Amino acid sequence: MAIAKAERLMNLALCLLGTRRPLSKRELRDSIEAYVEASRPERGAAASDDSFNRMFERDKDDLRELGLVIETVENIDGEVGYLARRDSNRLPPITLDAEEAAALGLAAKVWQQARLAGAASGALQKLRAAGLPEDVDPYEAHGALEPRIPVHEAAFEPLMLACRDRRPVVFDYRKASAARPEPRHVEPWALECWRGHWYLAGFDRDRGAERVFRLSRITGRVRSRGTGFTAPVPDVVTVRETVASWAGEIADRSALIRLRSGSGYPLRAKATAVRELGDGWDELEIPYGHGLDAWLVEFGPDAVVVEPAELRADVVDRLRAVAKG
């Protein structure tokens, strides 16, 4: 949701919650700056009225969808008025046990960047005011746990907002095997952290399929594009499972790799068998899934695929692509 719209909805909600009598559309129009701007006379009386009416009806529907109970009544002048009674929009008392309070405290400590830290702190203060047990400190309930989710990529915040608002984006993305980044048009679904790295899952419009992108490989600025999704969003987005599969964590095959002695320790850690060949080379048997070809490219001339043939061909193709770049 754009900041301007969020502010407009907040102002409308405050007006409706703060009034003791129904407010007419005319009164709301004169009270909220965004409505005043939309009704400027230079646009023509009819055009400004239509613009305000459309905006107000959309905003009223959005607030109701968010859960605000808005009543429509006739005021003393015979005009239609609107108000949101506080007793109709009051949440029931909140009660939390020690475990629930601790979980909330841990969740609040996860986010270290300023944008979300303030919101998390404010939410905890409101929970205390609403009846959080005084003898339970959610920050200290599990003091031995210090959760951290690193967010160093500039793309995180705009993508987080785009996922929330269901807004398509465009960004330049450099694959592990590519020398240069390429533009990607994506309908973002979800962000997830896996083994210290953030990933975005979404629908790649250019390829017409689901894709997962590592945020550290996004270069430049994330730009908004379009006004809606063209593909349905899955009920469950399995980011970690997809990344694990692509990274070879889900192994369903076995490869025979020749590796230069004294190199490729991450590969050696995965090997189920290692045999010395002499002349400075070892032969490793490695279980693998999707994505091993991209990983092997990183070892350059120190790793040679013996079999299977299709894996060897994939690695050669990737090396040639890098050489051409």
Secondary structure, DSSP 8 states (H G I E B T S, - for coil): --HHHHHHHHHHHHHHHH-SS-EEHHHHHHH-HHHHHHT-GGG-HHHHHHHHHHHHHHHHHHHHHTT---EEEE-TTS-EEEE--GGGS--------HHHHHHHHHHHHH--SHHHHHHHHHHHHHHHHTT--TT--TTTTTTT---------TTHHHHHHHHHHT--EEEEE--TT-SS-EEEEEEEEEEEEETTEEEEEEEETTTTEEEEEEGGGEEEEEEE--SS-SS---SS--HHHHHHHHTT-S--EEEEEEEETT--HHHHHH-SEEEEEETTEEEEEEEE-TTHHHHHHTTGGGEEEEE-HHHHHHHHHHHHHHHH-
